[in-house]
Amino acid sequence: MYIEFYKVNSYEYARLRKSVRKNGVVTHGKGQTLGRVLDKERLIFQNRQFGLYQYDLATGERRSAPADFCAKVERKNSREQLIVDFGNVYFIQKFIEKHGLWPVLESVGYGNPDSFKSLLSYYILENQSNAHAEDWYEGSYARIAYPKANLSSPRISDQLKEIGREDVCRRFFKAYIEYLKVNTTEAAKGAILIDSTGLPNDIRLPVTAVSNHNGEINNEVRLIYVVQRGTGLPIYMRYIPGN
């Protein structure tokens, strides 16, 4: 089994081919299309059936593209425009730099830092769904500050899944709490406030469970916050199923 690359209208595509030798004659069976080639070296393709994926020729496995992969989108008859919304993302960038927060945020260790920082800016500035993130990015200074970002919906889902892992959360909070110890005088006092709130949600998710409040039955997630008493800064947060 091997991969054959070919071009259609200047775009490169790939397909699987199988060579069979019989009576000294080599024949090639009908190829299985892999899709448009996005990264030839790392075998990253895109097609309608599987979307964006990385192919393993040895095992035949299709898996999510690496986090550091950023597809270069070329639109026909398009013009590059640099009319972007500048101030808000720039302010956030400089604020984080001034307060020395980048090492804390980068402790998350996501494979594509530009995607992580762009999504962070989007969540701080906007209250829209992830479906609008890519449009926001195209008209924002973020596309200049973080040129390798990919905020398409599938990639955002992959990113949230990755940074939501338990080990990643622990790594982040360890770095963040160390930062608070060094940079806030209130840390030495050890005074904290703990609060929790229920988030009813009937969507079937692993983090939801049946709850009971005064005889009222719901599906919900319980969100727990720990904040620094003197400053009101969040120290820790965690969600648990139910109540």
N, C-alpha and C positions, 0 to 999 in steps of 0.2 A: 504494500500500500504506500502511495506517495502523494504529494500535493502538487498539482499542476496550476501554475499561475498564467493568467491570460488577460488581455485588455479588451474592453468594449467602450467605445466613445471616450477614449483617453483615461477611463477609470480601470483600475486593476482589480480583478476578481480571482478567486481560487476555487478549486474543486478537488475532491479525493478521486484518485484513479488507482485501479488495481491491474497489475501486469500479470498475465498468465502465459506461460510457455507450454506449448503443446506441439509435439512432433517437430520441434525445432523452430516453430513459428511463435512469435510473441504477439499477443493480442491485448487490447486494452478495453476493459468493460466500460459501461456507461458511468460517467462521473457523478459523484454526489456533490452538489454545490455547497460550498462553505460560506459564500457571500463575498461582500466587498472587502478588500484588504485594507486594513487600517494601520497595521504594524507587521511588516513582513518577517522581521527577525524574531519577534515574540509570538507570531501566529495569532494575531488579534484580528477578528473579523466581525462583520455586522450583516445580518440579514433579517428578513421579516419574521421568520419562524422563531429564531432564538435571540434576536436583538444583538446587543454588544456582548462578545464573549471571547475567551482565549481557548484555543484548541490544543489538546495534547495528542500528538500523532502516535505516540507509543501506546497510549491506553484508549484513545478514541473519546476521551472525556472532554466535555465542554464546561468551563467554569467561568466565574466572573473575572473580568479584566482586572489586572493589578491596579491598586489604588493610585499609583503614580502615573498611570496612563491618561493622557489627555488627547482626545481625538481632535484633529484639525478639520474643522468644517469649512468646506468651500462651496459657496453659493454661486450659481450661474448668474451672470449679468449683475453682480453686486458691486457696490462701491464701499471701500473702507471709510468709515466715518469716526471722528474722534470728538463728537459732541456728546459729552458725558456729564452726569451729575457728580460734581467734584467734592464739595466741602464735607459732607457727612462722613463718608468712608475715610477721608484723609484725617478728619478729627479723631475718629476712633483709633486709627492706626497710630497717630502721634500720642494719644492719651495712654494707650497700652504701652508704648515705648517709654514714655516719661515715668510711668509708675512701675516699670520693670516687670510687667506681667507676661511678656512673651515666653520666658522660660517655663512659667507655670502652664500656659496654654499649650506650648509645644511638647510638654511632658506626655500629652495624649499620644503623640507619635504616629499620627496618621500618615499614610504613604505619600499623599499628595498635599503638601502644606498649603499650596495656593487654594485648593478646593476647600480645605478646612477653614482657612481665614476668610475666604469669601462667604461661605455659609454662615460663619459666626457674625460677620457684618450684616448679612441679610436678616438674620434672626433678631439682631439688636435694633435694626432700623425699621423693619417692616412687620406687619401682622398678617400678611397674606400666606396662602398655602405654598407648599414646595413647588407646585406646578408653575408658579410665576417667577421662581428664582432665576431661571435662565434669562428671561426677558429683562428682569431687573439688572442682572449682571451686564448685559449688552449695553445698557444705558447708564452704567455707573463707572466711577473712577476705579472700582474694584477690578475691572478688566485690564487696566493699565498696571495697577499695583500688584495684581496676582494673575499674570497672563496665562498661566498653565491650568487655571481652574476649570473644572467641568461640573456645571450645576444642572445637568439634565436630570429629570426625575429619577431614572433608574440608578444613576450614580449617587444621587443624594441618599436614596434608600440604602445603597451599599455602604455609604459613609456612616450613616446613623447606626446601622447594624454593627459596624466595626468599632466605632467609638463608644457604643453602649455596652460592650463586653465588661464583665465584672473586673477583670484584671486591669483594664484601661481606666475604669472609674476609680479604682483604688490608687492607681499610679497618679492620677490627676489630683485627687484629694490629699494625698501625701505631700505632693509638691505645693499645693495651695495652702495647706495648714502650716507648713514650714515658712511660707511667704508671710502669712499673717503673724507668726511668732516674731519675725524679724522687723516687720514694717508697721505694726500697730502696738501702741503702749497698753491697750486694753487686754492684749493677750496674756500679760503677766498676772492680771487680776483673776482670770479664770471664770468670769461670770458669763453665763450663756442662757439663752432662752430656747425652749423646745416647743414647737407647735406642729400640729398636723391637721390636715384637711382631707375630706373625702372627695373623690372625683368620680361621680357616677358615669358609667360607660357600658352600654349594652352590646358593644362590639366584642366578639369572641376573641380575646387576646390572652396570651399566657400570663399577663400581669393583672388580669381582672379576676374577681372572685365574688361570691355571694356575700352580702353584708346585711346587717340588721340594725336599724336605728329606731328605737322606740316602736318596734313592731312593723316598721316600713322596710320591705325587702328590696334590695337593689343589687346590681352588679357594679362593683367599683374598684378603684385603686386608692390606697391610702398614701398620701404624700407627706413625708415627715421632713421638717426643716429644723436645723440648729443654727442660731444666729448669735453673734457677739452682742452682749447686752449694751455695752457703752456706745458702740458705733452703728449697730444694726446691720453690720456686714454678715452675709451668709457664710457659714463655716462648712456646713455639710448638708446634704439632702439625700433622701433615699425613698423609693417607692416600695410598697408591699401590697400584695393582693388582698382584697377585701378590706376589713376594718380592724 
